[in-house]
Amino acid sequence: MSRSTLNMTDVIENYIWQVGVRETAVMQQCREETAAMPNANMQIAPEQGQFLALLAQLMGAKRIVEVGTFTGYSALWMASVLPDDGELIACDISDEYTSKAKQYWQQAGITNKIDLKIKPATESLAELLAAGGAGQVDMLFIDADKIGYQDYYEQGLQLLRQGGLMAFDNTLWSGSVAEPSDDPDTVALQKFNRHVHSDQRVDMGLLPIGDGLTLVRKK
């Protein structure tokens, strides 16, 4: 088969995975086993996981909050670069999916760094704030229900320290956000993107990584 007949997106993706991502055996197992599950499209790509881990390292993050854990792949990346006394608070509503996550975390030897909370994330974030968590979080990664993004954003800003970072996945939504739509998730993302763009409390950027990754730095 000639190069011109290949899907160039797949070619580039495979090349990135070969020479641009240092995935552990447990990460690869988690990713591949999740790919065969229903809702596998909810999992982030390897280059996204590595990028999040690199951001955490550059920031010297010690406390990370994740909203939307699924089978634990993104948590594997971020928790693996936390120091021994670091903590990743993982928020999800599914015992089924996170039971898989706990298996991978145990294999990777990082369960001591992860505090899993099974309840609506707005409740978990509110509890963190009530417990004196305002300004105590270095980084948040949000990859959950799109209609909830605005609430997670506002709670996240309260939790973040000055200079802290939030990352929101799926903000390009396969390009749907660029067109008129009646789909509730698409409309929610469109409103969210416009809000972040105009919010002077933060520095921001929307990157074409995966399905779109918005980075927000608290001023």
C-alpha positions in Angstrom: 0.0 0.0 0.0 1.4 3.4 -0.9 1.8 6.1 1.6 -0.7 8.3 -0.2 -3.5 5.7 0.4 -2.9 5.6 4.2 -5.0 7.5 6.6 -2.5 10.2 7.6 -4.2 10.8 10.9 -3.6 7.2 11.9 0.0 7.4 10.6 0.8 10.4 12.7 -1.0 9.0 15.8 1.0 5.8 15.6 4.2 7.6 15.1 3.6 9.8 18.2 2.8 6.8 20.3 6.0 5.1 19.1 8.5 7.9 19.7 6.6 10.7 21.5 5.0 8.9 24.5 6.7 6.9 27.3 3.8 4.7 28.4 4.4 2.2 31.2 3.2 -1.4 30.8 0.3 -0.8 33.2 -0.8 2.3 31.3 -0.7 0.4 28.1 -2.8 -2.4 29.6 -5.3 0.0 31.0 -5.6 1.8 27.6 -5.9 -1.3 25.5 -8.4 -3.1 27.8 -10.5 0.0 28.1 -10.5 0.3 24.3 -12.6 -2.9 24.1 -15.2 -1.6 26.6 -18.4 0.3 26.0 -17.9 4.0 26.1 -14.2 3.5 25.3 -14.2 7.0 23.6 -14.4 8.5 27.1 -10.7 7.7 27.6 -8.0 10.3 26.8 -5.2 9.6 24.3 -1.7 8.7 25.5 -0.3 12.0 24.3 -2.8 13.8 26.5 -2.0 11.7 29.5 1.7 12.4 29.1 1.1 16.1 28.5 -0.9 16.3 31.7 1.8 14.5 33.6 4.4 16.9 32.2 2.4 19.9 33.2 2.1 18.5 36.7 5.9 18.0 36.9 6.6 21.5 35.6 4.3 23.0 38.2 5.7 20.9 41.0 2.2 19.8 41.7 1.5 18.0 45.0 -2.3 18.1 45.1 -4.4 17.3 42.0 -8.1 17.0 41.6 -9.6 14.9 38.8 -13.3 15.1 37.8 -14.2 12.1 35.7 -11.9 9.1 36.3 -13.5 6.4 34.2 -11.0 3.4 34.2 -8.2 5.3 35.7 -5.9 6.0 32.7 -5.4 9.8 33.2 -5.0 9.3 37.0 -2.3 6.7 36.3 -0.4 9.4 34.3 -0.8 12.2 36.9 -0.4 10.3 40.1 2.7 8.6 38.8 4.6 11.9 38.8 3.4 13.1 42.2 5.9 13.0 45.0 5.5 10.4 47.7 3.5 12.8 49.8 1.4 14.0 46.9 -2.4 13.4 46.5 -4.7 12.9 43.6 -8.4 13.3 44.5 -10.4 11.3 41.9 -14.1 12.2 41.6 -16.5 9.9 39.7 -20.0 8.4 40.1 -19.3 4.9 38.7 -18.3 2.0 40.9 -18.2 -0.2 37.9 -15.6 1.8 35.9 -13.5 2.8 38.9 -13.3 -0.7 40.1 -11.2 -1.3 37.0 -9.2 1.8 37.8 -8.3 0.6 41.3 -6.9 -2.6 39.8 -4.5 -0.6 37.5 -3.6 1.8 40.3 -2.7 -1.2 42.5 -0.6 -2.7 39.8 1.2 0.6 39.4 1.8 0.9 43.1 0.2 4.4 43.4 -3.0 3.6 45.4 -1.5 5.5 48.4 -1.5 8.7 46.3 -5.2 8.4 45.2 -8.3 9.3 47.2 -11.3 8.1 45.2 -14.7 9.8 45.9 -17.8 8.1 44.4 -20.6 10.8 44.4 -21.5 13.7 42.1 -18.4 15.8 41.6 -20.0 19.1 42.6 -20.6 17.5 46.1 -17.0 16.3 46.4 -15.7 19.7 45.3 -18.0 21.4 47.8 -16.8 19.2 50.6 -13.2 20.0 49.8 -14.0 23.7 49.9 -15.9 23.3 53.2 -12.9 21.5 54.7 -10.6 24.5 54.0 -9.4 23.4 50.6 -9.8 26.9 49.0 -6.5 27.8 47.3 -4.9 24.5 48.2 -5.0 22.6 44.9 -2.2 22.9 42.3 -4.1 21.4 39.3 -7.5 20.1 38.2 -8.3 17.9 35.2 -11.9 17.8 34.2 -13.2 15.2 31.8 -16.8 14.5 32.8 -20.4 15.6 31.9 -20.2 18.6 29.6 -23.2 20.3 31.0 -21.4 20.4 34.4 -18.3 22.1 33.1 -19.4 25.6 34.2 -20.0 24.4 37.8 -16.7 22.5 37.9 -14.9 25.6 36.6 -16.2 27.9 39.3 -15.6 25.4 42.1 -12.2 24.7 40.6 -11.2 28.3 40.6 -11.9 28.5 44.3 -9.9 25.4 45.0 -6.9 26.4 42.9 -3.9 28.3 44.3 -2.8 31.4 42.6 -0.9 30.2 39.5 -2.7 26.9 39.6 -3.9 25.1 36.5 -7.2 23.6 35.3 -7.4 21.4 32.1 -10.7 20.7 30.4 -11.0 17.9 27.9 -13.3 17.7 24.8 -13.6 21.4 24.3 -13.5 21.0 20.5 -16.1 18.2 20.6 -15.1 16.8 17.2 -15.5 20.3 15.7 -19.2 20.5 16.7 -18.6 23.6 18.8 -17.8 25.6 15.7 -21.3 25.1 14.2 -24.9 26.0 15.3 -26.3 23.1 17.4 -29.3 22.1 19.5 -27.4 19.3 21.2 -27.3 20.1 24.9 -23.7 19.0 25.4 -22.5 21.0 22.4 -24.4 24.1 23.5 -22.9 23.7 27.0 -19.4 23.5 25.6 -20.0 26.5 23.3 -21.1 28.6 26.3 -18.3 27.3 28.4 -15.6 28.1 25.8 -17.0 31.6 25.4 -17.1 32.1 29.1 -13.5 31.0 29.6 -12.3 33.2 26.7 -13.8 36.3 28.3 -12.9 35.6 31.9 -10.2 38.0 33.0 -9.6 36.1 36.3 -7.5 33.6 34.3 -5.0 33.1 31.5 -6.2 30.5 29.0 -5.6 28.6 25.8 -7.5 26.0 23.8 -5.2 23.5 22.2 -6.0 21.0 19.4 -4.8 18.0 21.4 -7.1 15.0 21.4 -10.6 16.3 21.2 -9.6 19.8 22.4 -7.9 20.6 25.7 -8.5 24.0 27.3 -5.9 25.1 29.8 -6.8 27.7 32.4 -4.3 29.4 34.8 -5.6 31.2 37.8 -4.1 34.7 38.0 
